[in-house]
């Protein structure tokens, strides 16, 4: 699956409301002050900055979006019948040169 196919599938599943937010992601949202609306918007309007097509059990992607003009990352898994939202976080300057490039 190429990047554009992955992004299209992510947006299709999200639009069809076929997504699951993991317990881990819910805790991280709470820790980081990210609302459900912010998370869904981040994914719906975001871009894939890293793809993990061979990840098991489902291909996954690291997405970049913006919340109140602040860059935010979300990791999602593209499963057969749903999108699993695994985590969400603010990129750390120690790990990222900018919001798209790892150090």
N, C-alpha and C positions, 0 to 999 in steps of 0.2 A: 504494500500500500504506500503510495507516494504522499508527499506533504499535502498537496491540494485535495487528494482523496480523503486523507485523514481529517483535514479541517472541515471538509464538506460533511463527512459522517458525524463529526462532533456536533456541528451546528444542526444537522438533521435530528439527531437524538435529543439534543437540548430543546429544539423547537417542538418536538413531539412529547416533551416532558418525560422522556424515558431516561432518567438519570437517578443515580443513587449517590448520596453524599455520605461518605464513610464516617464512622464515629470519630476517627482521627481528625478528619477535615473539620467536623463540627467543633471539636475542642480547639483546633488551631484558629478557626474563625473567631471563636470567643476570645482566645488569648490575644488575637491581633486586631480585634475591632472591625472585622469584616462581616457585613450583613449578608443575608441570603440574596437580597437584590443585587448587592455589589458583586458577589461571586458569580451569579448567573450572567450579569452584564459583562463582567471580565471575560468569561468564556465565550459568550455570544459575539462579542466585538473584538476578541483577542486574536493573537497570531501564535503560531507554533514556532518556538525558538529552538527546541530540541525534540527529535523524534526517537522513540525507542520501539521500532517495529517488531523486534524479536522478543520483547518482554513477554513473559508468561505469567498468568494465563491469557492475558490480552495485550495487544499493542498499546503503547502509552505515548504520551506527549507532555512536554513542559510548555505551558502557554504563558504568554505575556499579555497583560491587559493593564488598564489604569483605573484607579479608584481615586476620585477627586484629584486628578492629574498626577497622582503618585503611582509609580510602577509597582505592579504586583504579579506574582507568579502563582500558577495553579498547575498541579499535576493531575492528569486525567488518564483513565484507561478506557480504551474503545473496545468494549465487549460486544459479543454477538447481538444481544438484545437490549443493551443499555450502555450508558456512559457512567463510569464510576469516577467520582471526584475524590481523589485520594488525599490531597493536602493543598493548602494555600499559605503563602508566606510573602513577606516583603523582602526583596533581594538585599542581601548583606554586602556592603561595600568591600568587605574583606574577601568575599568570594567572587564578586562580579566587578569587572572593569566598568561596565555600564549595565543597563537592565537587560541587554541581549547577549553579552559576552562574558563567559567565565574567565577568571584569572588563571 
